[in-house]
Amino acid sequence: MSDFTIQIIDKLLLLPGLLIGLSAHEFAHAYVAFKLGDDSQRFQGRLTLNPLKHIDPVGFLLLMLLGYGWAKPVMVNSRGFKNLRRDDTLVSIAGPIANLILAVIFTILMGLTFFIITKTGGYNQTTEIIMKILERALLINLVLMVFNLIPLPPLDGHHILGNIVGTPLWNFYYKYADILRIALMFVIILGGTRYIISPIVGSIYNFLINMMQNILFMIM
């Protein structure tokens, strides 16, 4: 099997987790915004888990080919919020929390799949592919969570930190927003973000896998 074929297979195995992760992330933003008073989400068609409503074709293609890209951002109308600072924070953190929940779910599914395979002796090529899809879905959701918590515009983390710190930091973001966006883009292109997020993703991944293994050890 050629290296190119292996890369194609790897991308295909990544596809389900990526589609689910991006869709759930953007849906969570829209749903929380809607619940907090932003009626525009209903008319924008973002109150759905349908990937077609959340995927940006160019951004998704770049994600699959180069490993970095974007989904279609949820446009929030904050005029309906009762407490702007609190509600904006809740909307911003909803996406990463959705990815964390999915990561836990995929960990559980990995454990259940391993349990069934062990009890039935059903390890084969199909179950191997299922395990690889689940593992990649777990990892991509952790990456989406941690990456989006980086406190630089336009990522969710800059809204969260800005609302915590207050006006001085918001003034800094507004003043240097374009520079910060360009800097983030170059860091991503040069692969610098992996040094920021990989240790965090690895730690959370190991924690979830260890928890799964400990539970399996107790019940098997």
Phi, psi and omega per residue, in radians:
M1 nan 2.233 -3.082
S2 -1.292 2.826 3.114
D3 -1.083 -0.648 3.137
F4 -1.099 -0.755 3.124
T5 -1.103 -0.715 3.116
I6 -1.080 -0.716 3.124
Q7 -1.130 -0.711 3.117
I8 -1.103 -0.787 3.132
I9 -1.075 -0.733 -3.138
D10 -1.090 -0.708 3.111
K11 -1.136 -0.697 3.135
L12 -1.145 -0.645 3.100
L13 -1.187 -0.502 -3.142
L14 -1.380 -0.434 -2.989
L15 -0.986 -0.850 -3.111
P16 -1.039 -0.804 -3.129
G17 -1.122 -0.636 -3.136
L18 -1.205 -0.793 3.121
L19 -1.078 -0.784 -3.133
I20 -1.159 -0.766 -3.096
G21 -1.121 -0.800 3.139
L22 -1.155 -0.754 -3.112
S23 -1.133 -0.775 -3.135
A24 -1.156 -0.666 3.132
H25 -1.046 -0.895 -3.104
E26 -1.258 -0.641 3.079
F27 -1.057 -0.715 -3.131
A28 -1.080 -0.746 3.065
H29 -1.000 -0.874 -3.069
A30 -1.140 -0.735 -3.084
Y31 -1.147 -0.790 -3.136
V32 -1.160 -0.711 3.091
A33 -1.048 -0.742 3.126
F34 -1.088 -0.787 -3.133
K35 -1.142 -0.454 -3.119
L36 -1.618 0.063 3.021
G37 2.089 0.056 -3.137
D38 -1.612 1.587 -3.097
D39 -1.220 -0.259 -3.094
S40 -1.108 -0.405 -3.120
Q41 -1.099 -0.567 3.122
R42 -1.118 -0.721 -3.077
F43 -1.420 -0.405 3.110
Q44 -1.378 -0.178 3.125
G45 1.295 0.417 -3.084
R46 -1.689 -0.036 3.137
L47 -1.511 1.013 -3.112
T48 -2.686 2.738 3.053
L49 -1.677 0.097 3.116
N50 -1.102 2.027 -3.110
P51 -0.995 -0.518 -3.109
L52 -1.100 -0.413 -3.141
K53 -1.476 -0.256 -3.019
H54 -2.068 -0.306 -3.045
I55 -1.530 2.236 2.970
D56 -1.563 2.108 -3.027
P57 -0.963 -0.806 -3.116
V58 -1.182 -0.824 -3.137
G59 -1.069 -0.678 -3.135
F60 -1.218 -0.698 3.115
L61 -1.077 -0.741 3.108
L62 -1.133 -0.653 3.091
L63 -1.064 -0.752 -3.107
M64 -1.239 -0.658 -3.049
L65 -1.512 -0.741 -2.988
L66 -1.976 -0.239 3.123
G67 1.596 0.003 3.041
Y68 -2.464 2.513 -3.091
G69 -3.141 -2.613 -3.073
W70 -2.815 2.793 2.988
A71 -1.761 3.077 3.096
K72 -1.308 2.026 -3.066
P73 -1.172 2.542 3.055
V74 -1.402 2.141 3.119
M75 -1.522 1.970 -3.053
V76 -1.705 2.296 3.030
N77 -1.798 1.820 -3.006
S78 -1.451 0.032 -3.082
R79 -1.125 -0.429 3.130
G80 -1.524 -0.079 -3.124
F81 -1.247 2.446 3.106
K82 -1.439 -0.628 3.114
N83 -2.271 1.730 -2.971
L84 -0.997 -0.845 -3.070
R85 -1.115 -0.825 -3.137
R86 -1.166 -0.840 -3.040
D87 -1.186 -0.657 3.088
D88 -1.116 -0.649 3.089
T89 -1.131 -0.757 -3.136
L90 -1.110 -0.728 3.108
V91 -1.115 -0.743 -3.080
S92 -1.170 -0.692 -3.078
I93 -1.437 -0.227 -3.097
A94 -1.074 -0.698 -3.134
G95 -1.076 -0.954 3.093
P96 -1.027 -0.653 3.117
I97 -1.123 -0.681 3.097
A98 -1.048 -0.718 3.116
N99 -1.171 -0.631 3.088
L100 -1.145 -0.753 3.106
I101 -1.055 -0.755 3.109
L102 -1.110 -0.676 3.114
A103 -1.060 -0.725 3.097
V104 -1.132 -0.755 3.129
I105 -1.064 -0.775 3.138
F106 -1.182 -0.549 3.039
T107 -1.113 -0.779 3.107
I108 -1.076 -0.742 3.123
L109 -1.124 -0.638 3.056
M110 -1.083 -0.763 3.129
G111 -1.110 -0.760 3.124
L112 -1.122 -0.726 3.123
T113 -1.102 -0.766 3.120
F114 -1.114 -0.702 3.127
F115 -1.072 -0.809 -3.132
I116 -1.122 -0.750 3.133
I117 -1.056 -0.767 -3.102
T118 -1.147 -0.724 -3.074
K119 -1.313 -0.525 -3.072
T120 -1.778 -0.183 -3.063
G121 1.156 0.510 -3.029
G122 -1.672 0.553 3.129
Y123 -1.318 2.115 3.109
N124 -2.657 -2.987 -3.089
Q125 -1.107 -0.643 -3.134
T126 -1.144 -0.833 -3.133
T127 -1.185 -0.540 3.069
E128 -1.122 -0.741 3.119
I129 -1.132 -0.718 3.121
I130 -1.053 -0.769 3.141
M131 -1.114 -0.683 3.136
K132 -1.171 -0.696 3.107
I133 -1.099 -0.775 -3.140
L134 -1.133 -0.718 3.140
E135 -1.134 -0.741 3.122
R136 -1.180 -0.619 3.095
A137 -1.141 -0.695 3.059
L138 -1.042 -0.858 -3.086
L139 -1.149 -0.776 -3.082
I140 -1.145 -0.585 3.107
N141 -1.259 -0.584 3.033
L142 -1.169 -0.706 3.113
V143 -1.103 -0.795 3.137
L144 -1.071 -0.710 3.141
M145 -1.109 -0.946 -3.053
V146 -1.173 -0.749 -3.126
F147 -1.048 -0.778 -3.088
N148 -1.260 -0.214 3.081
L149 -1.541 -0.064 3.047
I150 -1.071 2.229 -3.009
P151 -1.439 0.948 3.083
L152 -2.263 2.447 3.088
P153 -1.144 2.481 0.161
P154 -1.725 0.392 -3.029
L155 -1.332 2.795 -3.094
D156 -1.030 -0.588 -3.071
G157 -1.045 -0.518 -3.114
H158 -1.295 -0.511 3.021
H159 -1.195 -0.779 -3.101
I160 -1.092 -0.877 -3.122
L161 -1.186 -0.668 3.115
G162 -1.055 -0.713 3.125
N163 -1.247 -0.501 3.108
I164 -1.304 -0.822 -3.073
V165 -1.352 -0.734 3.097
G166 1.819 -2.730 -2.966
T167 -0.951 -0.800 -3.105
P168 -0.980 -0.739 -3.133
L169 -1.277 -0.658 3.083
W170 -1.073 -0.708 3.092
N171 -1.066 -0.685 3.100
F172 -1.128 -0.776 3.126
Y173 -1.072 -0.811 -3.119
Y174 -1.084 -0.702 -3.074
K175 -1.222 -0.682 -3.028
Y176 -2.013 0.370 -3.051
A177 -0.967 -0.836 -3.098
D178 -1.125 -0.738 3.136
I179 -1.117 -0.748 -3.132
L180 -1.144 -0.663 3.099
R181 -1.124 -0.776 3.132
I182 -1.129 -0.729 3.123
A183 -1.075 -0.755 3.112
L184 -1.089 -0.730 3.141
M185 -1.052 -0.776 -3.137
F186 -1.179 -0.659 3.102
V187 -1.089 -0.718 3.124
I188 -1.136 -0.848 -3.102
I189 -1.055 -0.681 -3.112
L190 -1.435 -0.012 3.086
G191 1.438 0.223 -3.079
G192 -1.213 -0.491 -3.087
T193 -1.153 -0.431 -3.136
R194 -1.128 -0.535 3.108
Y195 -1.282 -0.381 3.119
I196 -1.487 -0.832 -2.992
I197 -1.648 -0.454 -3.067
S198 -1.026 -0.788 3.117
P199 -1.080 -0.654 -3.132
I200 -1.229 -0.813 3.119
V201 -1.050 -0.761 -3.138
G202 -1.079 -0.694 -3.136
S203 -1.163 -0.776 3.141
I204 -1.182 -0.713 3.111
Y205 -1.028 -0.844 -3.138
N206 -1.094 -0.657 3.116
F207 -1.106 -0.817 -3.123
L208 -1.135 -0.761 3.134
I209 -1.124 -0.733 3.119
N210 -1.104 -0.699 3.091
M211 -1.085 -0.763 3.127
M212 -1.082 -0.781 -3.119
Q213 -1.127 -0.685 3.121
N214 -1.135 -0.707 3.114
I215 -1.151 -0.765 3.105
L216 -1.073 -0.688 3.129
F217 -1.069 -0.641 -3.106
M218 -1.289 -0.555 -3.040
I219 -1.697 -0.241 -3.086
M220 -1.669 nan nan
